[in-house]
Amino acid sequence: MHPRALRPLALQEPLGKSVVGLLASQAQVAMMPIITPWPIWSYLPCRSTQDALLRVTMHCRAIRTLLAGQRSTPFTREQKAVRYKTAGGIGIFLDIERAFDMVSRPQLFSKLITLGIPEPVACLLTHWHQDTCYHLFSHGVDEGISVGRGLRQGCKAAPLLWNSYLLLFLQTLSDRVDRQWIQRCINFYADDGQIGDVFHSEFAFQELISNLYTTIEVLQEFGMTINSSKCTALVAMTGTSHRKLRQSITAFRDGKEWLKLATADKPTIWIPVDRKVKYLGTVLSYHDFENQTIMHRIQLSKIAFQRLSRWLKGRRGLSQDQRIQLWNTCVYPVLTYSVCTVGITPLGTQKLQQTMYSMLRQIIGNHAYITGQSHQTALTRQGIDLPLTRLGQTAERQLLSATQRLWHVDLQDIVHTLDWSHLHDLIAHLRDLTLPVNCNLSLFSHADCVDFARPMLQPFDTIAHILMATA
């Protein structure tokens, strides 16, 4: 194993850990008015991974809508949609090597006071990091090793200090790039960074390329090592003259397309281009990212179900209610993580239903080929909520959380710019689908693929009845 793969863990005795926690909480309260307008989504109250995912999803959806609007179809011609010579979008997903370990302590601790942290608190945090060392115990020898770079992983102040470092980076970047562009187009959740924007002209495209290069350049100035070969770029372009422009910024090397970021008298940055990318547990692209994410979550949930199958499907030890509770706690969150944020299509709804029906029927031991019961009948008789009901409750809880927190954040907080209105449509759609339908759903029947958004037709005796019903 290479030494770089090893990570020292900063274990602290309880009293020291409590003191550092108190200092970190005081520092966070002091810097909240300064940090909340910036797109830093981790380690802060009233924020989560779903906020970062929503922002990136909105970017992907905007690019997809733009591409669809530029296609020449009867609908777009009737709408007289604006046709661009060059339009599209670029999104870069960063891979920062050992981000916490590469933080420059002098660059961080010398500027903590500028972030609104009281000087005594900043001084104590500085000494707590600078004047401590790791103890390496091996073969009866205990040796102290001083560390002059990076944040101590395991320290209660590390998340706050990392956010402070990101804030200093964004403030420095705002001296070279428009601040509104930063607030709109950059997202950081811990060390997972994303940069992306849309363009509608060649001038806007060149400006975007310049901003992307500058962002990565400033990150490198802050000591961050960008592993460009492990980064991923999503590139989508359309328009009457976009091909030549795309050829100027991309090249094929080793059978793969690479994005070229270059400015005068500076080294070129090459980033591999792909059609999709995994980001914070989702699969994102400029195409069918909703279904791609759902299929990814289904795959992960099946792995989680298989790991717990001994207890979920066993008939000894746990009662049925306990097995259902175990599934609700350990498998269902894996399945539904982020799907309400990214979006659920009709196909995605069917896939989620099929997966949940299959798992729940295995748990209760009610198999369609034995009992002949439909999915709805099997679960309802056991008092188990149907999949669509569960999804609707999940969407309602997420909407409630996203709206209630607005009462507790400042007006300049960037969370006010997040648009969760799609959850209203999703909740209404799921409620419509849960209305009683006259269909028999069995595990191996074609009914699993029924589009529940369409009403079920009843048998008619004559053509006249059909015409009356459809009038």
Secondary structure as a PSIPRED ss2 file (coil, helix, strand):
# PSIPRED VFORMAT (PSIPRED V4.0)

   1 M C   1.000  0.000  0.000
   2 H C   1.000  0.000  0.000
   3 P H   0.000  1.000  0.000
   4 R H   0.000  1.000  0.000
   5 A H   0.000  1.000  0.000
   6 L C   1.000  0.000  0.000
   7 R C   1.000  0.000  0.000
   8 P C   1.000  0.000  0.000
   9 L C   1.000  0.000  0.000
  10 A C   1.000  0.000  0.000
  11 L C   1.000  0.000  0.000
  12 Q C   1.000  0.000  0.000
  13 E C   1.000  0.000  0.000
  14 P H   0.000  1.000  0.000
  15 L H   0.000  1.000  0.000
  16 G H   0.000  1.000  0.000
  17 K H   0.000  1.000  0.000
  18 S H   0.000  1.000  0.000
  19 V H   0.000  1.000  0.000
  20 V H   0.000  1.000  0.000
  21 G H   0.000  1.000  0.000
  22 L H   0.000  1.000  0.000
  23 L H   0.000  1.000  0.000
  24 A H   0.000  1.000  0.000
  25 S H   0.000  1.000  0.000
  26 Q H   0.000  1.000  0.000
  27 A H   0.000  1.000  0.000
  28 Q H   0.000  1.000  0.000
  29 V H   0.000  1.000  0.000
  30 A H   0.000  1.000  0.000
  31 M H   0.000  1.000  0.000
  32 M H   0.000  1.000  0.000
  33 P H   0.000  1.000  0.000
  34 I H   0.000  1.000  0.000
  35 I H   0.000  1.000  0.000
  36 T C   1.000  0.000  0.000
  37 P C   1.000  0.000  0.000
  38 W C   1.000  0.000  0.000
  39 P C   1.000  0.000  0.000
  40 I E   0.000  0.000  1.000
  41 W C   1.000  0.000  0.000
  42 S C   1.000  0.000  0.000
  43 Y C   1.000  0.000  0.000
  44 L C   1.000  0.000  0.000
  45 P C   1.000  0.000  0.000
  46 C C   1.000  0.000  0.000
  47 R C   1.000  0.000  0.000
  48 S C   1.000  0.000  0.000
  49 T H   0.000  1.000  0.000
  50 Q H   0.000  1.000  0.000
  51 D H   0.000  1.000  0.000
  52 A H   0.000  1.000  0.000
  53 L H   0.000  1.000  0.000
  54 L H   0.000  1.000  0.000
  55 R H   0.000  1.000  0.000
  56 V H   0.000  1.000  0.000
  57 T H   0.000  1.000  0.000
  58 M H   0.000  1.000  0.000
  59 H H   0.000  1.000  0.000
  60 C H   0.000  1.000  0.000
  61 R H   0.000  1.000  0.000
  62 A H   0.000  1.000  0.000
  63 I H   0.000  1.000  0.000
  64 R H   0.000  1.000  0.000
  65 T H   0.000  1.000  0.000
  66 L H   0.000  1.000  0.000
  67 L H   0.000  1.000  0.000
  68 A H   0.000  1.000  0.000
  69 G H   0.000  1.000  0.000
  70 Q H   0.000  1.000  0.000
  71 R C   1.000  0.000  0.000
  72 S C   1.000  0.000  0.000
  73 T C   1.000  0.000  0.000
  74 P H   0.000  1.000  0.000
  75 F H   0.000  1.000  0.000
  76 T H   0.000  1.000  0.000
  77 R H   0.000  1.000  0.000
  78 E H   0.000  1.000  0.000
  79 Q H   0.000  1.000  0.000
  80 K C   1.000  0.000  0.000
  81 A C   1.000  0.000  0.000
  82 V C   1.000  0.000  0.000
  83 R C   1.000  0.000  0.000
  84 Y C   1.000  0.000  0.000
  85 K C   1.000  0.000  0.000
  86 T C   1.000  0.000  0.000
  87 A E   0.000  0.000  1.000
  88 G E   0.000  0.000  1.000
  89 G E   0.000  0.000  1.000
  90 I E   0.000  0.000  1.000
  91 G E   0.000  0.000  1.000
  92 I E   0.000  0.000  1.000
  93 F E   0.000  0.000  1.000
  94 L C   1.000  0.000  0.000
  95 D C   1.000  0.000  0.000
  96 I E   0.000  0.000  1.000
  97 E E   0.000  0.000  1.000
  98 R C   1.000  0.000  0.000
  99 A C   1.000  0.000  0.000
 100 F H   0.000  1.000  0.000
 101 D H   0.000  1.000  0.000
 102 M H   0.000  1.000  0.000
 103 V C   1.000  0.000  0.000
 104 S C   1.000  0.000  0.000
 105 R H   0.000  1.000  0.000
 106 P H   0.000  1.000  0.000
 107 Q H   0.000  1.000  0.000
 108 L H   0.000  1.000  0.000
 109 F H   0.000  1.000  0.000
 110 S C   1.000  0.000  0.000
 111 K C   1.000  0.000  0.000
 112 L C   1.000  0.000  0.000
 113 I H   0.000  1.000  0.000
 114 T H   0.000  1.000  0.000
 115 L H   0.000  1.000  0.000
 116 G C   1.000  0.000  0.000
 117 I C   1.000  0.000  0.000
 118 P C   1.000  0.000  0.000
 119 E H   0.000  1.000  0.000
 120 P H   0.000  1.000  0.000
 121 V H   0.000  1.000  0.000
 122 A H   0.000  1.000  0.000
 123 C H   0.000  1.000  0.000
 124 L H   0.000  1.000  0.000
 125 L H   0.000  1.000  0.000
 126 T H   0.000  1.000  0.000
 127 H H   0.000  1.000  0.000
 128 W H   0.000  1.000  0.000
 129 H H   0.000  1.000  0.000
 130 Q H   0.000  1.000  0.000
 131 D C   1.000  0.000  0.000
 132 T C   1.000  0.000  0.000
 133 C E   0.000  0.000  1.000
 134 Y E   0.000  0.000  1.000
 135 H E   0.000  0.000  1.000
 136 L E   0.000  0.000  1.000
 137 F E   0.000  0.000  1.000
 138 S E   0.000  0.000  1.000
 139 H C   1.000  0.000  0.000
 140 G C   1.000  0.000  0.000
 141 V E   0.000  0.000  1.000
 142 D E   0.000  0.000  1.000
 143 E E   0.000  0.000  1.000
 144 G E   0.000  0.000  1.000
 145 I E   0.000  0.000  1.000
 146 S E   0.000  0.000  1.000
 147 V C   1.000  0.000  0.000
 148 G C   1.000  0.000  0.000
 149 R C   1.000  0.000  0.000
 150 G C   1.000  0.000  0.000
 151 L C   1.000  0.000  0.000
 152 R C   1.000  0.000  0.000
 153 Q C   1.000  0.000  0.000
 154 G C   1.000  0.000  0.000
 155 C C   1.000  0.000  0.000
 156 K C   1.000  0.000  0.000
 157 A C   1.000  0.000  0.000
 158 A H   0.000  1.000  0.000
 159 P H   0.000  1.000  0.000
 160 L H   0.000  1.000  0.000
 161 L H   0.000  1.000  0.000
 162 W H   0.000  1.000  0.000
 163 N H   0.000  1.000  0.000
 164 S H   0.000  1.000  0.000
 165 Y H   0.000  1.000  0.000
 166 L H   0.000  1.000  0.000
 167 L H   0.000  1.000  0.000
 168 L H   0.000  1.000  0.000
 169 F H   0.000  1.000  0.000
 170 L H   0.000  1.000  0.000
 171 Q H   0.000  1.000  0.000
 172 T H   0.000  1.000  0.000
 173 L H   0.000  1.000  0.000
 174 S C   1.000  0.000  0.000
 175 D C   1.000  0.000  0.000
 176 R C   1.000  0.000  0.000
 177 V C   1.000  0.000  0.000
 178 D C   1.000  0.000  0.000
 179 R H   0.000  1.000  0.000
 180 Q H   0.000  1.000  0.000
 181 W H   0.000  1.000  0.000
 182 I H   0.000  1.000  0.000
 183 Q H   0.000  1.000  0.000
 184 R H   0.000  1.000  0.000
 185 C H   0.000  1.000  0.000
 186 I E   0.000  0.000  1.000
 187 N E   0.000  0.000  1.000
 188 F E   0.000  0.000  1.000
 189 Y E   0.000  0.000  1.000
 190 A C   1.000  0.000  0.000
 191 D C   1.000  0.000  0.000
 192 D E   0.000  0.000  1.000
 193 G E   0.000  0.000  1.000
 194 Q E   0.000  0.000  1.000
 195 I E   0.000  0.000  1.000
 196 G E   0.000  0.000  1.000
 197 D E   0.000  0.000  1.000
 198 V E   0.000  0.000  1.000
 199 F E   0.000  0.000  1.000
 200 H C   1.000  0.000  0.000
 201 S C   1.000  0.000  0.000
 202 E H   0.000  1.000  0.000
 203 F H   0.000  1.000  0.000
 204 A H   0.000  1.000  0.000
 205 F H   0.000  1.000  0.000
 206 Q H   0.000  1.000  0.000
 207 E H   0.000  1.000  0.000
 208 L H   0.000  1.000  0.000
 209 I H   0.000  1.000  0.000
 210 S H   0.000  1.000  0.000
 211 N H   0.000  1.000  0.000
 212 L H   0.000  1.000  0.000
 213 Y H   0.000  1.000  0.000
 214 T H   0.000  1.000  0.000
 215 T H   0.000  1.000  0.000
 216 I H   0.000  1.000  0.000
 217 E H   0.000  1.000  0.000
 218 V H   0.000  1.000  0.000
 219 L H   0.000  1.000  0.000
 220 Q H   0.000  1.000  0.000
 221 E H   0.000  1.000  0.000
 222 F C   1.000  0.000  0.000
 223 G C   1.000  0.000  0.000
 224 M C   1.000  0.000  0.000
 225 T E   0.000  0.000  1.000
 226 I E   0.000  0.000  1.000
 227 N C   1.000  0.000  0.000
 228 S C   1.000  0.000  0.000
 229 S C   1.000  0.000  0.000
 230 K C   1.000  0.000  0.000
 231 C C   1.000  0.000  0.000
 232 T E   0.000  0.000  1.000
 233 A E   0.000  0.000  1.000
 234 L E   0.000  0.000  1.000
 235 V E   0.000  0.000  1.000
 236 A E   0.000  0.000  1.000
 237 M E   0.000  0.000  1.000
 238 T E   0.000  0.000  1.000
 239 G C   1.000  0.000  0.000
 240 T C   1.000  0.000  0.000
 241 S C   1.000  0.000  0.000
 242 H H   0.000  1.000  0.000
 243 R H   0.000  1.000  0.000
 244 K H   0.000  1.000  0.000
 245 L H   0.000  1.000  0.000
 246 R H   0.000  1.000  0.000
 247 Q H   0.000  1.000  0.000
 248 S H   0.000  1.000  0.000
 249 I H   0.000  1.000  0.000
 250 T E   0.000  0.000  1.000
 251 A E   0.000  0.000  1.000
 252 F E   0.000  0.000  1.000
 253 R E   0.000  0.000  1.000
 254 D C   1.000  0.000  0.000
 255 G C   1.000  0.000  0.000
 256 K E   0.000  0.000  1.000
 257 E E   0.000  0.000  1.000
 258 W E   0.000  0.000  1.000
 259 L E   0.000  0.000  1.000
 260 K E   0.000  0.000  1.000
 261 L E   0.000  0.000  1.000
 262 A C   1.000  0.000  0.000
 263 T C   1.000  0.000  0.000
 264 A C   1.000  0.000  0.000
 265 D C   1.000  0.000  0.000
 266 K C   1.000  0.000  0.000
 267 P C   1.000  0.000  0.000
 268 T C   1.000  0.000  0.000
 269 I E   0.000  0.000  1.000
 270 W E   0.000  0.000  1.000
 271 I E   0.000  0.000  1.000
 272 P E   0.000  0.000  1.000
 273 V E   0.000  0.000  1.000
 274 D C   1.000  0.000  0.000
 275 R C   1.000  0.000  0.000
 276 K E   0.000  0.000  1.000
 277 V E   0.000  0.000  1.000
 278 K E   0.000  0.000  1.000
 279 Y E   0.000  0.000  1.000
 280 L C   1.000  0.000  0.000
 281 G C   1.000  0.000  0.000
 282 T E   0.000  0.000  1.000
 283 V E   0.000  0.000  1.000
 284 L E   0.000  0.000  1.000
 285 S E   0.000  0.000  1.000
 286 Y C   1.000  0.000  0.000
 287 H C   1.000  0.000  0.000
 288 D C   1.000  0.000  0.000
 289 F H   0.000  1.000  0.000
 290 E H   0.000  1.000  0.000
 291 N H   0.000  1.000  0.000
 292 Q H   0.000  1.000  0.000
 293 T H   0.000  1.000  0.000
 294 I H   0.000  1.000  0.000
 295 M H   0.000  1.000  0.000
 296 H H   0.000  1.000  0.000
 297 R H   0.000  1.000  0.000
 298 I H   0.000  1.000  0.000
 299 Q H   0.000  1.000  0.000
 300 L H   0.000  1.000  0.000
 301 S H   0.000  1.000  0.000
 302 K H   0.000  1.000  0.000
 303 I H   0.000  1.000  0.000
 304 A H   0.000  1.000  0.000
 305 F H   0.000  1.000  0.000
 306 Q H   0.000  1.000  0.000
 307 R H   0.000  1.000  0.000
 308 L C   1.000  0.000  0.000
 309 S H   0.000  1.000  0.000
 310 R H   0.000  1.000  0.000
 311 W H   0.000  1.000  0.000
 312 L H   0.000  1.000  0.000
 313 K C   1.000  0.000  0.000
 314 G C   1.000  0.000  0.000
 315 R C   1.000  0.000  0.000
 316 R C   1.000  0.000  0.000
 317 G C   1.000  0.000  0.000
 318 L C   1.000  0.000  0.000
 319 S C   1.000  0.000  0.000
 320 Q H   0.000  1.000  0.000
 321 D H   0.000  1.000  0.000
 322 Q H   0.000  1.000  0.000
 323 R H   0.000  1.000  0.000
 324 I H   0.000  1.000  0.000
 325 Q H   0.000  1.000  0.000
 326 L H   0.000  1.000  0.000
 327 W H   0.000  1.000  0.000
 328 N H   0.000  1.000  0.000
 329 T H   0.000  1.000  0.000
 330 C H   0.000  1.000  0.000
 331 V C   1.000  0.000  0.000
 332 Y H   0.000  1.000  0.000
 333 P H   0.000  1.000  0.000
 334 V H   0.000  1.000  0.000
 335 L H   0.000  1.000  0.000
 336 T H   0.000  1.000  0.000
 337 Y C   1.000  0.000  0.000
 338 S C   1.000  0.000  0.000
 339 V H   0.000  1.000  0.000
 340 C H   0.000  1.000  0.000
 341 T H   0.000  1.000  0.000
 342 V H   0.000  1.000  0.000
 343 G C   1.000  0.000  0.000
 344 I C   1.000  0.000  0.000
 345 T C   1.000  0.000  0.000
 346 P H   0.000  1.000  0.000
 347 L H   0.000  1.000  0.000
 348 G H   0.000  1.000  0.000
 349 T H   0.000  1.000  0.000
 350 Q H   0.000  1.000  0.000
 351 K H   0.000  1.000  0.000
 352 L H   0.000  1.000  0.000
 353 Q H   0.000  1.000  0.000
 354 Q H   0.000  1.000  0.000
 355 T H   0.000  1.000  0.000
 356 M H   0.000  1.000  0.000
 357 Y H   0.000  1.000  0.000
 358 S H   0.000  1.000  0.000
 359 M H   0.000  1.000  0.000
 360 L H   0.000  1.000  0.000
 361 R H   0.000  1.000  0.000
 362 Q H   0.000  1.000  0.000
 363 I H   0.000  1.000  0.000
 364 I H   0.000  1.000  0.000
 365 G C   1.000  0.000  0.000
 366 N C   1.000  0.000  0.000
 367 H C   1.000  0.000  0.000
 368 A H   0.000  1.000  0.000
 369 Y H   0.000  1.000  0.000
 370 I H   0.000  1.000  0.000
 371 T H   0.000  1.000  0.000
 372 G C   1.000  0.000  0.000
 373 Q C   1.000  0.000  0.000
 374 S C   1.000  0.000  0.000
 375 H H   0.000  1.000  0.000
 376 Q H   0.000  1.000  0.000
 377 T H   0.000  1.000  0.000
 378 A H   0.000  1.000  0.000
 379 L H   0.000  1.000  0.000
 380 T H   0.000  1.000  0.000
 381 R H   0.000  1.000  0.000
 382 Q C   1.000  0.000  0.000
 383 G C   1.000  0.000  0.000
 384 I C   1.000  0.000  0.000
 385 D C   1.000  0.000  0.000
 386 L C   1.000  0.000  0.000
 387 P H   0.000  1.000  0.000
 388 L H   0.000  1.000  0.000
 389 T H   0.000  1.000  0.000
 390 R H   0.000  1.000  0.000
 391 L H   0.000  1.000  0.000
 392 G H   0.000  1.000  0.000
 393 Q H   0.000  1.000  0.000
 394 T H   0.000  1.000  0.000
 395 A H   0.000  1.000  0.000
 396 E H   0.000  1.000  0.000
 397 R H   0.000  1.000  0.000
 398 Q H   0.000  1.000  0.000
 399 L H   0.000  1.000  0.000
 400 L H   0.000  1.000  0.000
 401 S H   0.000  1.000  0.000
 402 A H   0.000  1.000  0.000
 403 T H   0.000  1.000  0.000
 404 Q H   0.000  1.000  0.000
 405 R H   0.000  1.000  0.000
 406 L H   0.000  1.000  0.000
 407 W H   0.000  1.000  0.000
 408 H C   1.000  0.000  0.000
 409 V C   1.000  0.000  0.000
 410 D C   1.000  0.000  0.000
 411 L C   1.000  0.000  0.000
 412 Q C   1.000  0.000  0.000
 413 D C   1.000  0.000  0.000
 414 I H   0.000  1.000  0.000
 415 V H   0.000  1.000  0.000
 416 H H   0.000  1.000  0.000
 417 T H   0.000  1.000  0.000
 418 L C   1.000  0.000  0.000
 419 D C   1.000  0.000  0.000
 420 W C   1.000  0.000  0.000
 421 S C   1.000  0.000  0.000
 422 H H   0.000  1.000  0.000
 423 L H   0.000  1.000  0.000
 424 H H   0.000  1.000  0.000
 425 D H   0.000  1.000  0.000
 426 L H   0.000  1.000  0.000
 427 I H   0.000  1.000  0.000
 428 A H   0.000  1.000  0.000
 429 H H   0.000  1.000  0.000
 430 L H   0.000  1.000  0.000
 431 R H   0.000  1.000  0.000
 432 D H   0.000  1.000  0.000
 433 L H   0.000  1.000  0.000
 434 T C   1.000  0.000  0.000
 435 L C   1.000  0.000  0.000
 436 P C   1.000  0.000  0.000
 437 V C   1.000  0.000  0.000
 438 N C   1.000  0.000  0.000
 439 C C   1.000  0.000  0.000
 440 N C   1.000  0.000  0.000
 441 L C   1.000  0.000  0.000
 442 S C   1.000  0.000  0.000
 443 L C   1.000  0.000  0.000
 444 F C   1.000  0.000  0.000
 445 S C   1.000  0.000  0.000
 446 H H   0.000  1.000  0.000
 447 A H   0.000  1.000  0.000
 448 D H   0.000  1.000  0.000
 449 C H   0.000  1.000  0.000
 450 V C   1.000  0.000  0.000
 451 D C   1.000  0.000  0.000
 452 F C   1.000  0.000  0.000
 453 A C   1.000  0.000  0.000
 454 R C   1.000  0.000  0.000
 455 P C   1.000  0.000  0.000
 456 M C   1.000  0.000  0.000
 457 L C   1.000  0.000  0.000
 458 Q C   1.000  0.000  0.000
 459 P C   1.000  0.000  0.000
 460 F C   1.000  0.000  0.000
 461 D C   1.000  0.000  0.000
 462 T C   1.000  0.000  0.000
 463 I H   0.000  1.000  0.000
 464 A H   0.000  1.000  0.000
 465 H H   0.000  1.000  0.000
 466 I H   0.000  1.000  0.000
 467 L H   0.000  1.000  0.000
 468 M H   0.000  1.000  0.000
 469 A H   0.000  1.000  0.000
 470 T H   0.000  1.000  0.000
 471 A C   1.000  0.000  0.000
